[in-house]
Amino acid sequence: MDTRTRTQLLALFAAGTVLFAAGCDQRNASTSSTPPTTADKMANATNKAGDKMANAAEKTGDKVDDAALTAKVKTALMAEPGLRSLAIDVDTRDNIVTLNGTVDSQEKKQRAMQVAQGVEGVKSVSDNLVVKAS
């Protein structure tokens, strides 16, 4: 099962959990002072589980987004004629891209930074590129 399908199923489960809990949460005034029923306890546990699953899905989605962004930046660098032959590593965390590696000149270093910054979704670019002495 791919990540997108898994995330969609998780969201569907969370929505079902909320609907279930909403239905179980309706009480009249005469029962408000009674201790929680098994159904109430189950609804609370289900809500908590749904919240945890939604948070986990969000974190998973962030990792997928970072991986996709890394792929986009690598593709953009490979499409650039002066940069495609260089070994530039791309790492992404929270939409912040880090470029690592060695380039031939200061101009290529600056161009790699510009290309990475130009990719949609990149918040910022961290430069760990080294210009090798000629």
N, C-alpha and C positions, 0 to 999 in steps of 0.2 A: 504494500500500500504506500503510495507516494505521500509526501509531506502535505501537499495541498489537500488531498482527500482526507487525511488524518485530521488536519486542522478544521476542515468543514464538518466532519463528524463530531469533533470535540465541541464546536460551536453549537451544533444541533442538540447535542446532549445537554449542554449548559442551558440552552433555551428551554428545553423540556423540563429541566430541573426547576427553573424559575417558575414556569407555568404550574408545575406540580405543587411547588411550595406556596404559590399564591392561592391556589385552591384550598390547600390545607390550612392556610392562615386565617381564613374567615371564621370568626366566632361571634356568638351573640353575647350580650351583656351578662346573661345568667351563668355562663360558663367561664367568664374571665378570671374568676377567683379559684378555679379548680386547677389542680396540678397538671402539668403538660401530659398529654396522652402519648401513646406510642407513635401515633401518626405525627404529632407535633415534633417529637424527638427525631423521627425519621426525616421529616421535612428539613429540620435544622441541620442534620448531618448531611443530607443531600445538598443543601445550599452551600455548606462549607466545602464539600467535595467539588461541587460545580465551580465555585470561586477558585479553588486551587487548580482545577483543570484549565480554567480560562487563563489564569496567570501563566501556567506552564505552556499553554498554546501560544500565548503572546511572546514568551521568551523564545520558544522554538521558531516562531515567525520572525523574530529579530535576527536569529542566527541564519535563517534562510535568506532574509533580506541582505544581510552582510555578505553572504556567499554569492548572491546574485550580483551585488554591487562590485565585489572583487572581480567576478567574471566580466562585467561590463567594462571596468577600468582596464583589465588585461587586454580585452578585445580592442579597445580604443588605442592602447599603446602599440599593439601589434599592427594596427591599421596605419600608424604614422610611419612614413618611409624612413626617416632617420633613426627611429627608435626600435623598429621591429627586430633588428639583429642583436639588440642589447639584452642582457639578462637582468631584467628588472622584476623583482618580486613585489607582489602587491598583497598587503594584509588589510583587512577591514574589521573595525569593531565600533559598533554604534554609529555607523555611517561615516566614521573618520578613517580615511585611507592613509596607510603608511607605505611609502615607496622605499625599497631597500635594493642595493646593488651598486654596480659600478658603471659609469658612463664615460664617454670619450672626451667630452668637453662641457664647459659651463653652459653653453647654449643648449645642448641636449638635456642637461639636467633641468634647466628652466622650462624647456618644451615639455618634458615628461610631467612636470608639476602642472603646467597649464592644461595639458590633455586630461590628466586625472581630475583636476578641479572642474573641468568642463563637463564631466559626466553627471547626468541628472541623478540627484539623490545624495551626492557627496557633500557632506557638511564642511569638511576641511581636509587638507592634505598635509601629512607630516613627512618631512624630507629627511631620509636617511641615505640618500644617494651620495656616492663618493666619485669625484672626478679623478680618474687615474692619470698619473703623470705621463706625458708623451716623450 
